[in-house]
């Protein structure tokens, strides 16, 4: 019965081909450092799911942001778990993505024909930092407020265009409701869309070129 | 390895990945469902006896308007809802009262007593109710709702029993 259903689907979707090409593709000799990309992808999906759940209760308004986070932590069943995973997952994702980047650098995996995979990976790392920066403001507590004040001020120290960057980030000269709203929008729509697109290209390139083997003494 | 009945390394990894993945899925999935439906499982507001006015202020056969608000904490915000109605005294007996809910039974607008027409008129769709709450004209499917439970308090106030939800 299930076999018939599976065969029907396979004929139309090419499930076996997908499996062979995506999950059963040839790999160089295994090494745990090679799993960090998959770990990053897993964390991205986990952050996406918990983030979607958080938006069910979170309100990006100065009047309610803090209270709605308190409500998630204390009022909703398992709110502490969902937010806890999102909070610690964020830190873990920055660490894992960075170690992944270091691994690729140290094993020289960025060389021909994988230069674009590397460049897109740099973009993914920067977007991940952007997620961390924008997400940090959302709880709207003292730490969030002052961290963003300092962070945007640093961006504002760029010569000539610094003031413009500062205003563009904050949505005005001061940290305000506009800042919270645009950071929220960047955190849940703009940067995740960029991340998802770049991840798609990154994965395509990895599947196309296969993974590089670790350099030997002769290399 | 081939030909033996032992689990191959590959299959072991596949099965282990499936089991661990499934466990993570369940460990996260079930709390997530609970998280989503939690507000639906919360108790609503509390039932209460609400004073609507002094019995002696209510004149015979003259609809006596009253209104009250109920405040409820919903998540991180307090929401207040307004309610209103008309008490109509039929005799000297404080049990002989008709207490109508002013919420129109059509689409929940508030009806107003109109002395000249001797009727409750709804501003939204021209519904017309008699002083007993029966439909005289317009789209309402049933007469005005009645607060059935009420009592006279010791200090002469009429109190109605308000059911939440």
Interface residues (C-beta under 8 A of the other chain):
Chain A: X49 X53 X56 X57 X59 X64 X67 X68 X70 X71 X75 X76 X77 X78 X79 X81 X82 X85
Chain B: X28 X31 X32 X34 X35 X36 X38 X39 X41 X75 X76 X77
